[in-house]
Amino acid sequence: MEVLRYAAFSADPGGNPAGVVLDATGIGEAQMQQVAGEIGYSETAFLVPAGDRRFTVRYFRPKAEVPFCGHATIASAAAYAQRHGPAVLHLDTRAGPVEVSTTVAADGTATATLISVEPHIEPIAAGDLSALLDALRWTPGDLDGTLPPRVAFAGARHPIVAAGSRQRLAELDYDMAALARLMAHRDWTTIDLVYPRVRTGVPRA
């Protein structure tokens, strides 16, 4: 098995690193998970050929599988283009079908553009929100009342929770084990905690 290491979104050292296995035929889930853990990047993509420029893709973090990863998809397509030339790739992911087109410049730099699955947002169930706040050691009063918590989806699910103050974010002290259990149970890839820096409103008369 050949494991490639790419940095997406950059032509220079840096970018967003991802592992790529362009041909994962015959590799089981346990081995994929092991390889992802050894590489240590946030995600590693494993491509299994499924026809002309079509692949089944699995994405693994060092400790768990995730349904989709944008930067690992870009890295995979760039790696394919540098090995086999520019093409339109059709990827079957756990999140749904994803199309990626690639180009290769005269200097060998590969560029990839993807059409992701349809994004959407959804509410967080009351019980899940309660469990999330307990794990964060927050109370409902710590939330920004103008930005209710939501789950964002663009291939993977990410709860977005807005803090009511910068101090609340600065004093994070959460229960990592409880968060990990909740994320695994609800298939949440990350939890995004934000603080809105710019606020607008109608001035009082």
Helices and strands as residue ranges (DSSP letters): E 4-8, E 16-21, H 29-39, E 44-49, E 54-60, E 65-66, H 70-84, E 88-93, E 96-104, E 110-115, E 120-123, H 126-136, G 140-142, E 150-153, E 157-162, H 166-170, H 176-186, E 192-194
